[in-house]
Amino acid sequence: MQFIKQLSVFVENKSGRLSDILTTVGNADIDISALSIADTTDFGIVRMIVNNPEQAASVLRENGFVVKVTDVIALAVADIPGGLAKEVEKLKNAGISIEYMYAFIGKSDKGALVIVRVEDPEKAIEVLKGESVTLVSPEEVYRL
């Protein structure tokens, strides 16, 4: 299984910068499926899953943004109380730390979607497949 390509855009934490990122991506006809924002006093990181990560990274860089493309995993989890906990427990039991995670804006027919960044992505995929966790392919994610 291939990894999902996530964009991390590093920006100064000042008014209008998020709007600039979203406008740049939108003007390039790129669709955002998931978004997370983390900030500090001076800087922020906007993490995005988009339908065309290579084009989005290129367009953002051309417009002066600092962009990193990161491999992440998309999990489909049962949309019930404890559904996410059950799947995260499998990573914990394998000794795999989660660096961060965030939910998808919508759902697939497989359930609620969660994006996960782990310390050892290859091992995580192996463990999750072995535990019958539903992983979502990049092609499916980029279509959502």
CYANA upper distance limits for C-alpha pairs under 8 A (distance plus 0.5 A):
  1 MET  CA    125 ILE  CA      8.50
  1 MET  CA    137 SER  CA      7.28
  2 GLN  CA    137 SER  CA      7.25
  2 GLN  CA    138 PRO  CA      7.15
  3 PHE  CA     71 ASP  CA      5.96
  3 PHE  CA     72 VAL  CA      6.30
  3 PHE  CA     73 ILE  CA      6.36
  3 PHE  CA    137 SER  CA      7.94
  3 PHE  CA    138 PRO  CA      6.99
  4 ILE  CA     49 ILE  CA      8.47
  4 ILE  CA     71 ASP  CA      6.18
  4 ILE  CA     72 VAL  CA      5.69
  4 ILE  CA     73 ILE  CA      6.30
  4 ILE  CA     74 ALA  CA      7.39
  4 ILE  CA    137 SER  CA      7.77
  4 ILE  CA    138 PRO  CA      5.53
  4 ILE  CA    141 VAL  CA      8.16
  5 LYS  CA     49 ILE  CA      7.50
  5 LYS  CA     53 PRO  CA      6.89
  5 LYS  CA     69 VAL  CA      6.67
  5 LYS  CA     70 THR  CA      6.17
  5 LYS  CA     71 ASP  CA      5.58
  5 LYS  CA     72 VAL  CA      6.85
  5 LYS  CA    138 PRO  CA      8.23
  6 GLN  CA     47 ARG  CA      7.19
  6 GLN  CA     48 MET  CA      6.21
  6 GLN  CA     49 ILE  CA      5.63
  6 GLN  CA     50 VAL  CA      8.10
  6 GLN  CA     53 PRO  CA      7.63
  6 GLN  CA     69 VAL  CA      6.05
  6 GLN  CA     70 THR  CA      5.60
  6 GLN  CA     71 ASP  CA      6.73
  6 GLN  CA     72 VAL  CA      6.99
  7 LEU  CA     46 VAL  CA      8.34
  7 LEU  CA     47 ARG  CA      6.02
  7 LEU  CA     48 MET  CA      5.67
  7 LEU  CA     49 ILE  CA      7.00
  7 LEU  CA     50 VAL  CA      8.49
  7 LEU  CA     53 PRO  CA      7.39
  7 LEU  CA     57 ALA  CA      7.43
  7 LEU  CA     67 VAL  CA      7.03
  7 LEU  CA     68 LYS  CA      6.33
  7 LEU  CA     69 VAL  CA      5.27
  7 LEU  CA     70 THR  CA      6.90
  8 SER  CA     45 ILE  CA      6.64
  8 SER  CA     46 VAL  CA      6.07
  8 SER  CA     47 ARG  CA      4.95
  8 SER  CA     48 MET  CA      7.09
  8 SER  CA     67 VAL  CA      6.08
  8 SER  CA     68 LYS  CA      5.63
  8 SER  CA     69 VAL  CA      6.81
  8 SER  CA     70 THR  CA      7.83
  9 VAL  CA     45 ILE  CA      6.01
  9 VAL  CA     46 VAL  CA      5.56
  9 VAL  CA     47 ARG  CA      6.89
  9 VAL  CA     65 PHE  CA      7.24
  9 VAL  CA     66 VAL  CA      6.26
  9 VAL  CA     67 VAL  CA      5.07
  9 VAL  CA     68 LYS  CA      7.07
 10 PHE  CA     43 PHE  CA      7.61
 10 PHE  CA     44 GLY  CA      6.38
 10 PHE  CA     45 ILE  CA      5.26
 10 PHE  CA     46 VAL  CA      7.10
 10 PHE  CA     65 PHE  CA      7.53
 10 PHE  CA     66 VAL  CA      5.97
 10 PHE  CA     67 VAL  CA      6.92
 11 VAL  CA     17 ARG  CA      7.42
 11 VAL  CA     43 PHE  CA      6.16
 11 VAL  CA     44 GLY  CA      5.84
 11 VAL  CA     45 ILE  CA      6.90
 11 VAL  CA     46 VAL  CA      8.31
 11 VAL  CA     65 PHE  CA      7.67
 11 VAL  CA     66 VAL  CA      7.84
 12 GLU  CA     17 ARG  CA      7.73
 12 GLU  CA     42 ASP  CA      6.48
 12 GLU  CA     43 PHE  CA      4.94
 12 GLU  CA     44 GLY  CA      6.68
 13 ASN  CA     17 ARG  CA      7.82
 13 ASN  CA     39 ASP  CA      7.59
 13 ASN  CA     40 THR  CA      7.97
 13 ASN  CA     41 THR  CA      7.34
 13 ASN  CA     42 ASP  CA      5.62
 13 ASN  CA     43 PHE  CA      5.04
 13 ASN  CA     44 GLY  CA      6.06
 14 LYS  CA     42 ASP  CA      8.39
 16 GLY  CA     20 ASP  CA      6.70
 17 ARG  CA     21 ILE  CA      6.87
 18 LEU  CA     22 LEU  CA      6.72
 18 LEU  CA     46 VAL  CA      8.42
 19 SER  CA     23 THR  CA      6.43
 20 ASP  CA     24 THR  CA      6.56
 21 ILE  CA     25 VAL  CA      6.78
 21 ILE  CA     60 LEU  CA      7.77
 22 LEU  CA     26 GLY  CA      6.44
 23 THR  CA     27 ASN  CA      6.39
 24 THR  CA     28 ALA  CA      7.00
 24 THR  CA     59 VAL  CA      7.77
 24 THR  CA     60 LEU  CA      7.18
 24 THR  CA     63 ASN  CA      8.16
 25 VAL  CA     29 ASP  CA      7.21
 25 VAL  CA     30 ILE  CA      6.02
 25 VAL  CA     31 ASP  CA      8.12
 25 VAL  CA     56 ALA  CA      6.74
 25 VAL  CA     59 VAL  CA      7.79
 25 VAL  CA     60 LEU  CA      7.67
 26 GLY  CA     30 ILE  CA      6.02
 26 GLY  CA     31 ASP  CA      7.43
 28 ALA  CA     56 ALA  CA      8.09
 28 ALA  CA     59 VAL  CA      7.85
 30 ILE  CA     50 VAL  CA      7.17
 30 ILE  CA     51 ASN  CA      6.85
 30 ILE  CA     52 ASN  CA      6.98
 30 ILE  CA     56 ALA  CA      7.27
 31 ASP  CA     50 VAL  CA      6.02
 31 ASP  CA     51 ASN  CA      6.11
 31 ASP  CA     52 ASN  CA      8.29
 32 ILE  CA     48 MET  CA      7.22
 32 ILE  CA     49 ILE  CA      6.45
 32 ILE  CA     50 VAL  CA      4.92
 32 ILE  CA     51 ASN  CA      7.20
 33 SER  CA     48 MET  CA      7.93
 33 SER  CA     49 ILE  CA      6.03
 33 SER  CA     50 VAL  CA      6.09
 33 SER  CA     51 ASN  CA      7.86
 33 SER  CA    104 PHE  CA      7.22
 33 SER  CA    105 ILE  CA      6.67
 33 SER  CA    106 GLY  CA      8.17
 33 SER  CA    141 VAL  CA      8.41
 33 SER  CA    142 TYR  CA      8.02
 33 SER  CA    144 LEU  CA      6.87
 34 ALA  CA     48 MET  CA      6.04
 34 ALA  CA     49 ILE  CA      5.56
 34 ALA  CA     50 VAL  CA      7.74
 34 ALA  CA    103 ALA  CA      7.71
 34 ALA  CA    104 PHE  CA      5.41
 34 ALA  CA    105 ILE  CA      5.92
 35 LEU  CA     46 VAL  CA      7.58
 35 LEU  CA     47 ARG  CA      6.10
 35 LEU  CA     48 MET  CA      5.03
 35 LEU  CA     49 ILE  CA      7.09
 35 LEU  CA    102 TYR  CA      8.49
 35 LEU  CA    104 PHE  CA      8.10
 35 LEU  CA    105 ILE  CA      8.27
 36 SER  CA     46 VAL  CA      6.34
 36 SER  CA     47 ARG  CA      5.54
 36 SER  CA     48 MET  CA      7.04
 36 SER  CA    102 TYR  CA      7.22
 37 ILE  CA     44 GLY  CA      7.50
 37 ILE  CA     45 ILE  CA      6.28
 37 ILE  CA     46 VAL  CA      5.11
 37 ILE  CA     47 ARG  CA      6.74
 38 ALA  CA     44 GLY  CA      6.07
 38 ALA  CA     45 ILE  CA      5.77
 38 ALA  CA     46 VAL  CA      7.10
 39 ASP  CA     43 PHE  CA      6.34
 39 ASP  CA     44 GLY  CA      4.45
 39 ASP  CA     45 ILE  CA      6.70
 40 THR  CA     44 GLY  CA      6.51
 49 ILE  CA     53 PRO  CA      7.88
 49 ILE  CA    142 TYR  CA      8.16
 50 VAL  CA     56 ALA  CA      8.09
 50 VAL  CA    142 TYR  CA      6.72
 51 ASN  CA    141 VAL  CA      8.15
 51 ASN  CA    142 TYR  CA      4.64
 51 ASN  CA    143 ARG  CA      6.88
 51 ASN  CA    144 LEU  CA      8.36
 52 ASN  CA     56 ALA  CA      6.66
 52 ASN  CA    142 TYR  CA      7.58
 53 PRO  CA     57 ALA  CA      6.51
 53 PRO  CA     69 VAL  CA      8.48
 54 GLU  CA     58 SER  CA      6.75
 55 GLN  CA     59 VAL  CA      6.60
 56 ALA  CA     60 LEU  CA      6.55
 57 ALA  CA     61 ARG  CA      6.60
 57 ALA  CA     67 VAL  CA      6.75
 57 ALA  CA     68 LYS  CA      8.26
 57 ALA  CA     69 VAL  CA      8.03
 58 SER  CA     62 GLU  CA      6.63
 59 VAL  CA     63 ASN  CA      6.85
 60 LEU  CA     64 GLY  CA      7.06
 60 LEU  CA     65 PHE  CA      5.89
 60 LEU  CA     66 VAL  CA      8.12
 60 LEU  CA     67 VAL  CA      7.66
 61 ARG  CA     65 PHE  CA      5.42
 61 ARG  CA     66 VAL  CA      6.66
 61 ARG  CA     67 VAL  CA      7.05
 71 ASP  CA    117 ARG  CA      7.92
 71 ASP  CA    121 PRO  CA      8.21
 72 VAL  CA    115 ILE  CA      7.11
 72 VAL  CA    116 VAL  CA      6.23
 72 VAL  CA    117 ARG  CA      5.45
 72 VAL  CA    118 VAL  CA      7.95
 72 VAL  CA    121 PRO  CA      7.78
 73 ILE  CA    115 ILE  CA      6.22
 73 ILE  CA    116 VAL  CA      5.74
 73 ILE  CA    117 ARG  CA      7.03
 73 ILE  CA    121 PRO  CA      7.98
 73 ILE  CA    125 ILE  CA      8.30
 73 ILE  CA    135 LEU  CA      7.96
 73 ILE  CA    136 VAL  CA      8.30
 74 ALA  CA    113 LEU  CA      7.05
 74 ALA  CA    114 VAL  CA      6.15
 74 ALA  CA    115 ILE  CA      5.16
 74 ALA  CA    116 VAL  CA      6.88
 74 ALA  CA    135 LEU  CA      6.40
 74 ALA  CA    136 VAL  CA      5.83
 74 ALA  CA    137 SER  CA      7.92
 74 ALA  CA    141 VAL  CA      8.23
 75 LEU  CA    113 LEU  CA      6.11
 75 LEU  CA    114 VAL  CA      5.77
 75 LEU  CA    115 ILE  CA      6.99
 75 LEU  CA    116 VAL  CA      8.08
 75 LEU  CA    133 VAL  CA      7.85
 75 LEU  CA    134 THR  CA      6.48
 75 LEU  CA    135 LEU  CA      5.23
 75 LEU  CA    136 VAL  CA      6.38
 76 ALA  CA    108 SER  CA      8.33
 76 ALA  CA    110 LYS  CA      6.39
 76 ALA  CA    111 GLY  CA      5.79
 76 ALA  CA    112 ALA  CA      6.00
 76 ALA  CA    113 LEU  CA      5.12
 76 ALA  CA    114 VAL  CA      7.01
 76 ALA  CA    133 VAL  CA      8.10
 76 ALA  CA    134 THR  CA      5.87
 76 ALA  CA    135 LEU  CA      6.59
 76 ALA  CA    136 VAL  CA      7.09
 77 VAL  CA     83 GLY  CA      6.35
 77 VAL  CA     84 LEU  CA      6.43
 77 VAL  CA     87 GLU  CA      7.70
 77 VAL  CA    110 LYS  CA      8.09
 77 VAL  CA    111 GLY  CA      5.99
 77 VAL  CA    112 ALA  CA      5.88
 77 VAL  CA    113 LEU  CA      6.83
 77 VAL  CA    114 VAL  CA      8.00
 77 VAL  CA    133 VAL  CA      8.34
 77 VAL  CA    134 THR  CA      7.67
 78 ALA  CA     83 GLY  CA      5.38
 78 ALA  CA     84 LEU  CA      7.64
 78 ALA  CA    111 GLY  CA      5.96
 78 ALA  CA    112 ALA  CA      6.88
 79 ASP  CA     83 GLY  CA      6.61
 79 ASP  CA     84 LEU  CA      8.49
 79 ASP  CA    111 GLY  CA      6.42
 79 ASP  CA    112 ALA  CA      5.98
 82 GLY  CA     86 LYS  CA      6.63
 83 GLY  CA     87 GLU  CA      7.34
 84 LEU  CA     88 VAL  CA      6.69
 85 ALA  CA     89 GLU  CA      6.47
 86 LYS  CA     90 LYS  CA      7.46
 87 GLU  CA     91 LEU  CA      7.72
 87 GLU  CA    133 VAL  CA      7.48
 88 VAL  CA     92 LYS  CA      6.94
 89 GLU  CA     93 ASN  CA      6.58
 90 LYS  CA     94 ALA  CA      6.90
 90 LYS  CA    127 VAL  CA      8.07
 90 LYS  CA    128 LEU  CA      7.61
 90 LYS  CA    131 GLU  CA      7.82
 91 LEU  CA     95 GLY  CA      6.87
 91 LEU  CA     96 ILE  CA      5.68
 91 LEU  CA     97 SER  CA      7.66
 91 LEU  CA    124 ALA  CA      7.22
 91 LEU  CA    127 VAL  CA      7.74
 91 LEU  CA    128 LEU  CA      7.91
 92 LYS  CA     96 ILE  CA      6.11
 92 LYS  CA     97 SER  CA      7.20
 94 ALA  CA    127 VAL  CA      7.61
 96 ILE  CA    118 VAL  CA      7.34
 96 ILE  CA    119 GLU  CA      7.08
 96 ILE  CA    120 ASP  CA      7.23
 96 ILE  CA    123 LYS  CA      8.48
 96 ILE  CA    124 ALA  CA      7.28
 97 SER  CA    118 VAL  CA      6.28
 97 SER  CA    119 GLU  CA      6.31
 97 SER  CA    120 ASP  CA      8.47
 98 ILE  CA    116 VAL  CA      7.47
 98 ILE  CA    117 ARG  CA      6.49
 98 ILE  CA    118 VAL  CA      4.91
 98 ILE  CA    119 GLU  CA      7.02
 99 GLU  CA    116 VAL  CA      8.26
 99 GLU  CA    117 ARG  CA      6.01
 99 GLU  CA    118 VAL  CA      5.79
 99 GLU  CA    119 GLU  CA      7.12
100 TYR  CA    116 VAL  CA      6.68
100 TYR  CA    117 ARG  CA      6.01
100 TYR  CA    118 VAL  CA      7.80
101 MET  CA    114 VAL  CA      7.42
101 MET  CA    115 ILE  CA      5.94
101 MET  CA    116 VAL  CA      4.96
101 MET  CA    117 ARG  CA      6.69
102 TYR  CA    114 VAL  CA      6.35
102 TYR  CA    115 ILE  CA      5.94
102 TYR  CA    116 VAL  CA      7.39
103 ALA  CA    112 ALA  CA      8.44
103 ALA  CA    113 LEU  CA      6.62
103 ALA  CA    114 VAL  CA      4.95
103 ALA  CA    115 ILE  CA      6.61
104 PHE  CA    112 ALA  CA      8.00
104 PHE  CA    113 LEU  CA      5.83
104 PHE  CA    114 VAL  CA      6.16
104 PHE  CA    115 ILE  CA      7.44
106 GLY  CA    112 ALA  CA      7.87
106 GLY  CA    113 LEU  CA      7.93
106 GLY  CA    144 LEU  CA      8.28
107 LYS  CA    111 GLY  CA      6.38
107 LYS  CA    112 ALA  CA      5.33
107 LYS  CA    113 LEU  CA      6.39
108 SER  CA    112 ALA  CA      7.04
108 SER  CA    113 LEU  CA      7.48
108 SER  CA    144 LEU  CA      8.05
110 LYS  CA    134 THR  CA      8.22
117 ARG  CA    121 PRO  CA      8.00
118 VAL  CA    124 ALA  CA      7.82
120 ASP  CA    124 ALA  CA      6.60
121 PRO  CA    125 ILE  CA      6.68
122 GLU  CA    126 GLU  CA      6.85
123 LYS  CA    127 VAL  CA      6.60
124 ALA  CA    128 LEU  CA      6.47
125 ILE  CA    129 LYS  CA      6.46
126 GLU  CA    130 GLY  CA      6.65
127 VAL  CA    131 GLU  CA      6.68
128 LEU  CA    132 SER  CA      6.73
128 LEU  CA    133 VAL  CA      5.66
128 LEU  CA    134 THR  CA      8.33
128 LEU  CA    135 LEU  CA      8.29
129 LYS  CA    133 VAL  CA      6.20
129 LYS  CA    134 THR  CA      7.93
129 LYS  CA    135 LEU  CA      8.06
136 VAL  CA    140 GLU  CA      6.92
136 VAL  CA    141 VAL  CA      7.15
137 SER  CA    141 VAL  CA      6.78
138 PRO  CA    142 TYR  CA      6.48
139 GLU  CA    143 ARG  CA      6.87
140 GLU  CA    144 LEU  CA      7.15
